[in-house]
């Protein structure tokens, strides 16, 4: 690992030293290589102890990670889509950055309750009353 930083959002970053990668055997395409070469990558990132993230981003990232988060506060991403270690490694990092970028977005503000205006309520009730009058006039025909 080179020891650089990966930018997530303005003011947020991940140190490459905080990423731990294990190479494992991948399922899927690869021919005979699939049984003998460990091309899939398992990327582990300790969110709770990451230096370049704020507390609220850490909590949102763990919530977004769902099943990929461990009880110890690590996010585990497995990438085995491609046949080479390099591409799987890049894929895992891109997926981690995308997850953290989504966690960096502040949640939308809560919805403000609104009420219809007095005039709108009156218009609606007047329309209902006139419609009811029209339907009432359709009633039975009197005795002839």
Buried (B, 14 or more C-beta within 10 A) or exposed (E): EEEEEBEBBEEBBBBEEBBEBEBEBBEEEBEEEBEEBBBBBBBBBBBBEBEBBEEEBBBBBBEBBEEBBBEEBBBBBBBBBBBEBEBBBBBBBEBBBEBBBEBBEEEEEEEEEEEEEEEEEEEEEEEEEEEEEEEEEEEEEEEE
